[in-house]
Amino acid sequence: MYGYQCEYCVGIVRPKNVEREAFKHKTGFIILEDVVIGICDACGSRYYSAEILHAVHDIATGAKPYERTEEIPVAHLA
């Protein structure tokens, strides 16, 4: 699935298991834990499979259950 050239540089996108990855959805934020994503070994750009993006959408729309919620601090900069 990974192993292709990054679209932003000459690096190679490699699979990496990350502890937490946050996704912005039109209904809010979703955090996936212990997920394999693609990361460019040169510039660090992140790549997500269709399976991951569909899971984020399903969780955000309520089609798939989630395990827990967490509070996120919000503030304005003066």
C-alpha positions in Angstrom: 0.0 0.0 0.0 2.8 2.4 0.8 6.3 2.7 -0.8 5.5 5.3 -3.5 7.2 8.6 -4.0 5.8 11.6 -2.0 3.9 14.1 -4.1 5.7 17.0 -2.4 9.3 15.9 -2.6 11.6 13.1 -3.7 11.1 11.1 -0.5 9.3 7.7 -0.2 6.1 7.3 1.7 6.5 4.5 4.3 4.1 2.9 6.7 4.3 3.9 10.3 2.3 2.9 13.3 1.3 6.1 15.2 0.0 6.3 18.7 -2.6 9.0 18.0 -3.7 10.8 14.8 -6.2 13.6 14.8 -8.6 14.2 11.8 -10.8 17.2 11.1 -14.3 16.3 10.0 -17.1 18.7 9.2 -18.8 17.6 12.4 -15.7 18.0 14.6 -12.5 16.2 15.4 -11.8 12.4 15.5 -8.7 10.9 17.0 -7.7 7.4 16.0 -5.3 5.5 18.2 -2.7 2.9 17.2 -3.2 3.3 13.5 -0.9 2.7 10.5 -0.5 5.7 8.2 1.9 6.7 5.5 4.6 9.2 6.3 7.2 10.6 3.8 10.7 9.7 5.0 12.0 13.1 3.7 9.5 15.8 4.4 7.1 14.1 6.8 3.9 14.6 4.8 1.2 12.3 6.0 -0.9 10.0 3.8 -4.1 8.2 4.8 -5.7 5.1 3.2 -9.3 5.2 2.0 -10.1 2.7 4.8 -8.9 5.1 7.4 -10.8 8.1 5.9 -14.0 6.0 5.6 -13.6 5.0 9.3 -13.2 8.6 10.3 -16.3 9.6 8.4 -18.3 6.6 9.9 -17.3 7.6 13.4 -18.0 11.3 12.9 -21.5 10.6 11.5 -22.4 8.0 14.1 -22.4 5.0 11.7 -19.6 3.4 13.7 -19.3 3.6 17.5 -16.4 5.3 19.3 -14.8 4.2 22.5 -14.6 7.5 24.5 -14.6 11.3 24.2 -11.9 13.7 25.5 -12.1 17.4 26.2 -10.0 19.8 24.1 -9.0 23.2 25.4 -10.1 26.1 23.3 -8.8 29.7 23.6 -8.4 33.0 21.6 -5.0 34.6 21.3 -4.9 38.2 22.5 
